[in-house]
Amino acid sequence: MAGQSRKWMILVATIWIQAFTGTNFDFSAYSSELKTVLGVSQVQLNYLATASDLGKLFGWSSGLALMYMPLWVVMFMSAFMGFFAYGLQWLVIRSIITLPYFLVFLLCLLAGCSICWFNTVCFVLCTQNFPANRPLAISLTVSFNGVSAALYALAADAINPSSDSLYLLLNAVIPLLTSIVALPPILRQPSLDPLPPDAVRRDSLIFLILNFLAVLTGVYLLLISSISSNATTSRLLFSGAIFLLVLPICIPGVVYAKNWFRRTVNSSFRLDGSGFILVDADDLELHKELITRSGSGYGNGISDIIKSNGSTHEIVRYNSVERESCCEKLMGKDQLVMLGEEHRARMLVRRLDFWLYYIAYFCGGTIGLVYSNNLGQIAQSLGNSSDTSALITIYSAFSYFGRLLSAAPDYMRAKVYFARTGWLSIALLPTPVAFFLLAASGSSGSILHASTALVGLSSGFIFAAAVSITSELFGPNSVGVNHNILITNIPIGSLVYGMLAAIIYDANIGSSLRMVTDTAVCMGTRCYFLTFVLWGSLSVIGLVCSVLLFLRTRHAYDRFEHNRISSQLY
C-alpha cells in the first residue's frame, strides 16, 4: 500500500513539472519588449519564436540521455538548460549584457529543447508507475502543460505587473525550483507489482476524480483572468492556484478509502481500465484474430445497437452504399484495414492517411500555436497592450480545457462510440470560425477574447489527442518514432505561418506607423486582417483533410469496436 501511495505522489510531481515547464506559451508576453531591445523587425522576431519550436527536432536527445543517466539527472539537465537559456535572455532584455541576434536565436532553441526533455521525463514517469493506466496518466499530466502561461501571468502580476521582462526570469527559475520539489518522490519510486482488475478500475476512478480537480483548476484560472487586481490580491489569487495544484496530493488518502468510493461512486461509472488509447496489446491481438474470420462488410444501417451486460452500446457508422458513391477512388486507395498495424517510418510516409493526418495537424493545432505566439503584437496593434496578459490566460485556460476534453470520448465510449478521427474533425471546426470572426470584427475586444478561447480549445484538443490517434492508426509500438515524425509540422508551421504574419505586419507599418523607442510598430486592424483571412482559409484545408481521414478510417474503427464488443458477449 505504501508503494501505491508513492506512485500517486509521483503523479502529482509530474503534474507540477508539466504545469510549470510550458514556458514557450508565454513568449507573446515579453516578445514586444524583446523586439524593442534587440531592434529587430517582425520577421526576425518570428525567427526567435520559431527557434523555440525547433527545439522539438532535438527532443530525441533526451531519450539518448536516459540510456546512460538516471532520470533525475536528465530532469535537472533540462532544468539547467532552461535556466541558462532564459536567464541570459533576461539579462539581454534588462540591458545588463549585450548579445548578437544569432546567439539569442540559439538560446531560444536551447529553451525549446529543455521543454522536450521535461516532457520525456514526465512520459517515462507515467509509463513506469502506471502501466495499466498509462494513457490516462499521460493525458492528465500533459493537460497541465496548457496552464503554464496562465500560471506565469498570475505569478508576474503578483510580483510586478508592469515588468514584461519578469516572465523570462520566472521561466528560468521556476522550472528549476519545481525540479527540486519533485526530486524526493522521484528518488523514492516504488517497484510496483502488476495490478489485479479491481485495482485497475479503482485507479481509473481516481483518475476521474483528478480530472474533476483539473477542470476546477482551469475554471479558477479562467475566472480570475477577468479580475482587475493589485499586487496583494494577485498574490492571494496565485496562492489559490498553488493550492489547487497541491490538492491532488490527498490522493493517497483516496487509495486507502477505496472501499467507500467503490460503494458510493464506482457503481455509477463504467471504467473498465484505461480507454484513452484505444489500442492496447490484448484488444489488438483479439482484434487481429477476429478480423481474419470476419468478412469485409457488416451492417448496412446508419448505426448498430449492441447490448452488453445489460447496457446499450451504440456504434455510429454509415451505410456502405455511401462509400461507393462518395469519392470512391480516394476512399478506397491504400485504405487501413485494421487499427494498430505497426508502421515503420518508411511505410508511414507512403500512407495517404498519414499525409491527410499531417496536413490536418499542420493546418489546425500548429496555426493555433503560432496565433498564441503573436498575441502580444495582435493586442498591441489594436491599442490594447495591457490586455496581453488576459489574452494569454484565456488561450492557456481553454487550451487546457481542450486537452482535458480529449479524454471525454473515452468516458462516453460505454454509451456512444465514435471514431477518434471524427472527434478530430469536430475539434478543428472552431479554428476557421475564430479566424474569420477576427477578420470581420475589426478591433472588438469581446470578439478577440472569444476567438482566442476557440483557438485555444481547438488546438489543445488536437495536441492531447494526437498521440492516441497516431498509436491507433500506425501502431502502438512505433508511436514514439511516428509521433516525432508527425510533430515536425510544428517548427515548419511556426516558420511558415509566423513568416506570413510578419511580412504582412511589416508591409502595413508604412500606412499606420508608430515609433516605440527605435522600433516601428504597426497600429490598426490592417496589421493582421489579411493574416486572419489566410490562416482561416488554411484551417479550412486542415478541416477538409481531417474529414477525409475520418471517412477513410471510420470502417477500421467500427470494425475494431464491433470485434471488441463481440468478444465481451461471447
Secondary structure, DSSP 8 states (H G I E B T S, - for coil): -HHHHHHHHHHHHHHHHHHH--GGGGHHHHHHHHHHHHT--HHHHHHHHHHHHHGGGGTHHHHHHHTTS-HHHHHHHHHHHHHHHHHHHHHHHTTSS---HHHHHHHHHHHHHHHHHHHHHHHHHHHHH-SSSHHHHHHHHHHHGGGHHHHHHHHHHHH-TT-STHHHHHHHHHHHHHHHHHHHHHHT--------HHHHHHHHHHHHHHHHHHHHHHHHHHHHTT----HHHHHHHHHHHHHHHHGGGGHHHHHHTHHHHHHHTGGG----S--SSS--HHHHHHHHHHHHHS-S----SSEEEEEETTEEEEEE---HHHHHHSSHHHHHTT---STT----HHHHTT-HHHHHHHHHHHTTHHHHHHHHHTHHHHHHHTT-GGGHHHHHHHHHHHHHHHHHHTTHHHHSTTTEE--HHHHHHHHHTHHHHHHHHHHHHTT-HHHHHHHHHHHHHHHHHHHHHHHHHHHHHH-STTHHHHHHHHTTHHHHHHHHHHHHHHHHHHHTTTTSEEEETTEEEE-STHHHHHHHHHHHHHHHHHHHHHHHHHHHHHHHHHHHHHHHHHHHH-
